[in-house]
Amino acid sequence: MSESEFLPEGTLRGMPGPLPAGERILWRGAPTWRGVLVQVFHLRPVVAWFAGTATLFGVAAAAQGGAVSALGVVAPTLLIGAGGIALLTLLAWLVHRTTVYTITDRRVVMHVGIALPITLNLPHARTEGAGLHLFPDGSGDIPLQLPPGERIAYLHLWPHARPWRVSRPEPMLRSVPEARAVAELLVGALATQGPRVVEGVATAPAERPRAAPRPGRLAAAG
């Protein structure tokens, strides 16, 4: 039985209810599982740690007891590492499968959570700003800045929260595919609420598409 069978008629997955009259969905998506695995669960440092540990243990064991002894020491370390990476991969896939990001012309809706799903409504009118951080594969993170006094617990948001912003947590669309286009779409939607500046990490200029992202501003003209 699918999740949609439990939703009220006319309600899309990831939405708290049917769309109000006149509201339009501009984009719907989810984080890529590879992006979650690499950016959230830090796959590269985990692999490097287990590989480095196995190498050090193997070299020390080989110096004392030869290749057979080294293999007996390295194999359990690599086996534990493989199990840990498999577990992180499963968690990343579950985050991908259970998350729905929706951008409408009035709000951003984040349906998040594996065991205890929650749905967050973030109206454009009460969003102070947004940002964009691109990754080499074209995916990226899009954090949303809430006004002072409006807080969502960091633990409720994680991993859909901007890292290290614990005192004033910022909801973040994680590892969004084609993030540049999604960010531009969001800027256009925010602009309907009046002139404003959307702060964040802007992409490089068009004439230098392969340059690394640099700090800047994305202007949203009214």
Summary of the structure (lengths in Angstrom):
residues: 222
radius of gyration: 21.6
end to end distance: 45.1
largest distance: 75.4
contacts: 641
relative contact order: 0.14
helix: 40%
strand: 24%
